[in-house]
Amino acid sequence: MTLRVPKAELPAELRENMIKQLGAVPEPVEVLWNNPELAAANQEFSARVAAWDAADASLKTFAHMAVAAQVGCSWCLDITYFQALNQNLDLTKASQVPRWRRSEVFTPLERDVLAYAEAMTDTPPTVTDDLSKSLLDRLGPAALVELTVFIGFANMAARCNTAHGITSQGYADACGIPPALQAGRTGADMASTA
């Protein structure tokens, strides 16, 4: 896949900051910079989302990976593997997110969060009352609301990146986890949802 929207030239200071933080300028930033006001608002909201702390960081990261795998956003998987490394999250679990139904490394709560992320990503969404209540009982209202909005934001990012033709940039190379996309849910996978 090739970029469907050209990269815009970033201001020098922003480009330098991105390279300092990540080692390279993320393509989504360069593409969104075609509309600087939108790009700045997206960066501000992204920073605010990253600062939320009512829900566990690993649950949110794994949820983002589940969204990315379902949508097919290799860039999102790439960057979230990199973030998992830098947040000292369990890289074995991170590597298994696209295949979480067949993996035995996840706790029951993590499995429910992954199922919730996928159910929110389905079109139309397939979140059930039972799954929502189960998460509410274990996480509490503040964390569930945060997780829900975080998954919604992950959907926006994954769908925009995919529509723009943005793909993996090699961030995951630093942690040795190749971005693996989920081939799709099978009937057996769907039946095994917690």
Backbone torsions as a table, in degrees:
resi	resn	phi	psi	omega
1	MET	NA	142.2	177.0
2	THR	-115.1	159.1	178.3
3	LEU	-58.3	135.3	179.5
4	ARG	-97.1	-12.2	177.3
5	VAL	-129.6	132.8	-177.7
6	PRO	-67.2	155.2	173.9
7	LYS	-73.5	140.8	176.1
8	ALA	-98.2	155.3	177.3
9	GLU	-77.0	124.0	179.5
10	LEU	-85.4	154.8	170.9
11	PRO	-59.6	144.7	-174.4
12	ALA	-55.4	-43.2	-177.9
13	GLU	-63.7	-41.9	178.8
14	LEU	-65.4	-44.0	178.5
15	ARG	-58.9	-45.7	-179.8
16	GLU	-63.3	-41.3	178.7
17	ASN	-63.8	-41.1	179.1
18	MET	-63.9	-43.2	179.6
19	ILE	-65.8	-39.7	178.9
20	LYS	-63.9	-41.9	-177.8
21	GLN	-75.6	-42.4	-169.0
22	LEU	-119.6	-8.4	-179.1
23	GLY	87.8	-12.7	178.4
24	ALA	-161.3	161.2	177.0
25	VAL	-84.2	123.7	178.1
26	PRO	-63.9	131.9	-179.9
27	GLU	-57.2	-37.5	178.0
28	PRO	-58.3	-34.9	178.5
29	VAL	-66.5	-43.8	-179.8
30	GLU	-64.9	-38.0	179.3
31	VAL	-70.4	-46.7	-179.1
32	LEU	-64.7	-24.8	-177.7
33	TRP	-67.2	-5.9	170.5
34	ASN	-61.8	-21.3	174.0
35	ASN	-127.7	86.1	-173.0
36	PRO	-54.7	-37.5	-180.0
37	GLU	-64.8	-44.5	177.5
38	LEU	-63.7	-44.5	-178.8
39	ALA	-61.0	-42.5	-179.8
40	ALA	-66.0	-41.4	178.4
41	ALA	-64.6	-40.2	178.8
42	ASN	-64.0	-43.2	178.7
43	GLN	-63.9	-40.7	179.9
44	GLU	-64.8	-45.4	179.7
45	PHE	-66.2	-40.2	177.7
46	SER	-58.6	-42.0	179.1
47	ALA	-65.6	-39.7	178.4
48	ARG	-66.4	-42.9	178.5
49	VAL	-59.6	-42.9	-179.2
50	ALA	-64.9	-24.9	-178.0
51	ALA	-85.6	-13.6	-179.9
52	TRP	-62.5	142.1	-175.6
53	ASP	-138.1	18.4	177.9
54	ALA	-75.4	-30.6	178.9
55	ALA	-106.5	147.3	-179.5
56	ASP	-58.0	135.1	-177.8
57	ALA	-60.7	-39.0	-178.9
58	SER	-67.2	-38.2	178.0
59	LEU	-62.7	-41.5	179.5
60	LYS	-68.1	-40.9	179.6
61	THR	-64.6	-44.8	178.4
62	PHE	-64.3	-38.0	176.9
63	ALA	-62.2	-42.7	178.3
64	HIS	-61.3	-41.6	178.6
65	MET	-63.4	-39.3	178.8
66	ALA	-63.4	-42.2	176.4
67	VAL	-60.9	-48.9	-177.5
68	ALA	-60.6	-42.0	179.6
69	ALA	-64.4	-41.8	-178.5
70	GLN	-69.0	-41.0	-179.4
71	VAL	-75.4	-29.9	-178.2
72	GLY	94.4	30.0	-179.4
73	CYS	-93.5	95.3	180.0
74	SER	-66.1	-29.4	178.2
75	TRP	-64.8	-44.3	-179.7
76	CYS	-63.4	-41.5	176.9
77	LEU	-63.0	-44.4	-179.7
78	ASP	-55.8	-51.9	-176.0
79	ILE	-72.6	-33.1	179.8
80	THR	-74.2	-29.1	171.9
81	TYR	-63.2	-43.8	178.1
82	PHE	-60.6	-43.8	178.6
83	GLN	-65.4	-38.8	178.3
84	ALA	-59.5	-41.5	177.8
85	LEU	-62.0	-46.9	-176.5
86	ASN	-74.4	-16.8	175.9
87	GLN	-98.0	6.5	-179.2
88	ASN	56.4	38.6	176.6
89	LEU	-82.9	167.6	-179.6
90	ASP	-69.9	105.7	-176.7
91	LEU	-70.4	-26.7	175.3
92	THR	-63.5	-46.0	177.6
93	LYS	-64.5	-44.0	179.9
94	ALA	-56.4	-40.8	-178.2
95	SER	-68.3	-20.3	-176.5
96	GLN	-96.7	-5.6	-175.9
97	VAL	-54.5	-47.0	-179.5
98	PRO	-62.7	-15.2	179.6
99	ARG	-122.6	31.5	-169.2
100	TRP	-60.8	-31.4	-179.2
101	ARG	-66.4	-30.4	-178.7
102	ARG	-95.6	-4.2	-177.9
103	SER	-95.7	149.6	179.4
104	GLU	-107.1	13.4	-175.0
105	VAL	-87.7	-11.2	-173.6
106	PHE	-95.4	144.7	175.3
107	THR	-74.4	165.2	176.2
108	PRO	-58.2	-38.9	177.6
109	LEU	-64.5	-46.1	179.1
110	GLU	-60.5	-40.5	178.9
111	ARG	-62.3	-41.3	178.5
112	ASP	-66.9	-38.6	177.5
113	VAL	-64.1	-41.8	178.2
114	LEU	-64.8	-41.3	177.1
115	ALA	-63.3	-40.5	178.8
116	TYR	-63.3	-44.1	178.9
117	ALA	-60.5	-43.8	179.1
118	GLU	-67.8	-40.7	179.8
119	ALA	-63.9	-36.7	175.8
120	MET	-68.6	-29.5	-176.8
121	THR	-81.7	-24.9	176.9
122	ASP	-55.9	150.2	174.7
123	THR	-121.5	113.2	-5.5
124	PRO	-72.3	163.5	179.8
125	PRO	-58.0	146.6	-176.9
126	THR	-120.3	26.1	178.4
127	VAL	-63.4	132.1	179.3
128	THR	-101.3	159.1	175.9
129	ASP	-60.7	-40.8	-178.5
130	ASP	-62.2	-45.9	-179.8
131	LEU	-65.1	-43.9	-180.0
132	SER	-62.3	-44.6	179.1
133	LYS	-63.6	-40.8	179.0
134	SER	-60.7	-43.7	178.6
135	LEU	-69.3	-39.7	178.0
136	LEU	-60.2	-43.7	179.9
137	ASP	-62.5	-36.7	-176.4
138	ARG	-90.3	-30.4	-176.2
139	LEU	-100.1	-31.1	-173.3
140	GLY	90.5	161.7	-174.9
141	PRO	-62.1	-44.5	-176.7
142	ALA	-61.4	-45.6	-178.3
143	ALA	-69.6	-37.1	179.6
144	LEU	-68.1	-41.6	176.6
145	VAL	-61.0	-45.2	179.5
146	GLU	-62.0	-46.6	179.5
147	LEU	-59.6	-42.3	-179.5
148	THR	-62.4	-47.7	179.4
149	VAL	-66.9	-37.4	177.3
150	PHE	-60.7	-44.5	179.1
151	ILE	-65.4	-38.9	175.9
152	GLY	-61.0	-42.5	177.6
153	PHE	-64.6	-40.5	177.6
154	ALA	-61.9	-38.0	176.6
155	ASN	-63.0	-44.9	178.9
156	MET	-59.1	-48.5	-177.9
157	ALA	-63.1	-47.1	-177.3
158	ALA	-63.7	-42.5	-178.5
159	ARG	-70.3	-39.2	177.0
160	CYS	-65.1	-46.5	-179.8
161	ASN	-60.0	-44.9	-179.4
162	THR	-64.1	-44.0	179.0
163	ALA	-63.2	-33.8	178.8
164	HIS	-80.8	-6.5	-179.9
165	GLY	80.1	20.4	-179.6
166	ILE	-81.5	130.6	-179.3
167	THR	-126.9	178.8	-177.7
168	SER	-48.9	140.3	177.0
169	GLN	-110.1	2.5	178.2
170	GLY	91.5	13.1	177.8
171	TYR	-60.8	-36.9	-177.4
172	ALA	-67.5	-15.3	178.7
173	ASP	-56.9	-30.6	-178.7
174	ALA	-65.6	-24.1	-177.4
175	CYS	-114.0	2.6	175.1
176	GLY	71.9	20.6	177.6
177	ILE	-110.7	109.8	177.8
178	PRO	-72.2	133.2	178.3
179	PRO	-60.2	114.6	-179.5
180	ALA	-109.1	127.9	178.4
181	LEU	-94.7	143.6	176.6
182	GLN	-72.9	130.0	-178.4
183	ALA	-71.1	-15.6	-178.1
184	GLY	131.5	154.5	-178.5
185	ARG	-83.3	135.5	175.6
186	THR	-94.8	168.4	176.3
187	GLY	-56.4	-40.3	179.8
188	ALA	-65.7	-39.8	178.2
189	ASP	-62.3	-45.3	-176.8
190	MET	-66.3	-34.4	-179.9
191	ALA	-71.4	-24.8	-177.5
192	SER	-89.6	3.9	178.5
193	THR	-60.4	133.4	-179.6
194	ALA	-65.8	NA	NA
